[in-house]
Amino acid sequence: MFRVGALVLAVTAGFLLAGAAPAKADLRICNATQNLVGVAIGYRASTGWISEGWWHIEASSCKTLIEGPLESRYYYLYAEDATRGGRWEGPIQMCVDDKEFKVTGVNDCLTRGYQRAGFQEYDTGEQENWMVQLTDGPATDGPAVTGAGNP
């Protein structure tokens, strides 16, 4: 099975829409591949660690997963290419399910009836907006971060 890379872009209203109307604050995932991608995210909430999914993002399109200003500095992402089976993954283990899910806690996934998946951590640098672009490119040693307000 192959592994595909991810390119991370930190965006702010001024960078994304220079001279245009202000952008909404949100967490947005863009699929730059030619295949359908399933995405799961993880984050720390007041109730503890949460993992949830699946968002289905069509080829060459974007989807907002969290609307409004981001409340956490760190978000975690796991994604699968629905056609070719490739994954965007990382070392942080969280729970996932085959169908739509929202799981509190990251321990005992298997005994609770879930699977474990490796999520990649993204440090938003406390930006209100963040975008992750999923590409077919080869995996790199780490995500490339570009844009205004780099962490």
C-alpha positions in Angstrom: 0.0 0.0 0.0 1.4 3.4 -0.8 1.4 6.5 1.4 0.6 9.9 0.1 1.8 13.2 1.4 0.0 16.2 2.8 0.8 19.9 2.3 -0.3 22.2 5.1 -1.2 25.8 4.4 -1.9 28.2 7.3 -4.3 30.9 5.9 -5.5 34.1 7.3 -8.2 36.3 5.8 -5.7 38.7 4.3 -3.6 36.0 2.8 -6.4 33.9 1.4 -8.5 36.8 -0.1 -6.2 39.7 -0.5 -8.3 42.7 -1.1 -11.6 40.7 -1.0 -14.2 40.4 1.7 -12.9 38.9 5.0 -12.8 35.2 5.2 -14.7 33.2 7.8 -12.6 31.6 10.5 -12.6 27.8 10.1 -10.7 24.5 9.6 -10.8 23.6 6.0 -9.5 20.5 4.2 -8.9 20.5 0.5 -8.6 17.4 -1.7 -6.1 18.1 -4.5 -6.3 14.4 -5.7 -8.5 13.0 -8.4 -10.2 10.6 -6.0 -12.8 10.8 -3.2 -11.2 11.1 0.2 -12.6 10.2 3.7 -11.3 12.5 6.5 -11.3 12.2 10.3 -10.1 14.8 12.7 -9.1 14.8 16.4 -8.8 17.6 18.9 -8.8 18.3 22.6 -12.2 19.5 24.0 -13.3 20.4 27.6 -14.6 16.8 27.9 -11.3 15.3 26.8 -9.9 14.0 23.5 -12.4 13.7 20.6 -12.0 12.0 17.3 -14.7 12.2 14.7 -15.4 11.5 11.0 -16.1 10.8 8.3 -16.2 13.8 6.0 -16.2 12.8 2.3 -14.4 15.3 0.2 -14.8 15.0 -3.6 -11.8 15.2 -6.0 -10.4 18.7 -6.5 -12.7 20.3 -3.8 -12.6 21.6 -0.3 -14.8 21.1 2.7 -15.1 23.1 6.0 -14.9 20.7 9.0 -15.1 23.2 11.8 -16.9 26.5 11.2 -15.9 29.6 13.2 -12.7 30.5 15.0 -10.6 27.5 16.0 -10.6 26.9 19.7 -7.6 24.6 19.9 -4.0 25.1 18.8 -3.5 21.5 17.8 -5.7 19.5 15.4 -5.1 16.0 14.2 -5.9 14.5 10.8 -6.3 11.1 9.3 -7.5 10.6 5.8 -8.0 7.7 3.3 -8.2 7.7 -0.5 -11.5 5.8 -1.2 -10.3 4.6 -4.6 -6.6 3.7 -4.2 -6.5 3.0 -0.5 -3.7 5.4 0.3 -3.6 7.2 3.6 -2.5 10.5 5.1 -1.5 9.5 8.6 0.9 10.2 11.5 2.1 8.8 14.8 -0.7 10.0 17.1 -3.1 7.1 17.8 -6.9 7.8 18.0 -10.1 5.9 17.6 -12.0 5.6 14.3 -14.9 3.6 13.0 -16.1 2.2 9.7 -19.1 4.5 9.7 -19.8 8.0 10.9 -18.4 8.4 14.4 -17.6 10.8 17.3 -15.5 9.2 20.0 -14.5 10.7 23.3 -11.2 9.4 24.5 -8.2 7.8 22.7 -7.6 4.8 25.0 -9.0 1.2 24.7 -10.3 1.8 21.1 -10.4 -1.9 20.3 -12.2 -3.0 23.5 -14.8 -0.2 22.9 -15.5 -1.5 19.4 -13.4 0.9 17.3 -10.2 0.7 15.3 -7.0 2.7 15.9 -5.5 5.0 13.3 -2.5 7.2 13.2 -3.3 10.9 13.0 -0.9 13.6 12.0 -0.6 16.6 14.4 -1.0 20.1 13.0 0.0 23.1 15.1 -2.2 26.0 14.0 -0.1 28.5 16.0 -3.5 29.6 17.4 -4.6 31.0 14.1 -8.3 31.3 13.6 -8.1 29.8 10.1 -6.3 26.7 9.0 -6.3 24.7 5.8 -4.8 21.3 5.0 -4.4 20.3 1.4 -4.2 16.6 0.6 -2.1 15.8 -2.4 -0.9 12.8 -4.3 2.7 13.8 -3.7 5.2 11.6 -2.0 5.3 11.6 1.8 7.9 14.1 3.2 9.8 14.2 6.5 7.2 16.6 7.8 4.5 18.9 6.6 5.5 22.0 4.8 3.9 25.1 6.3 3.4 28.2 4.3 1.3 31.4 4.4 1.0 34.4 6.7 1.4 33.8 10.4 3.5 30.7 10.3 3.8 28.9 13.6 
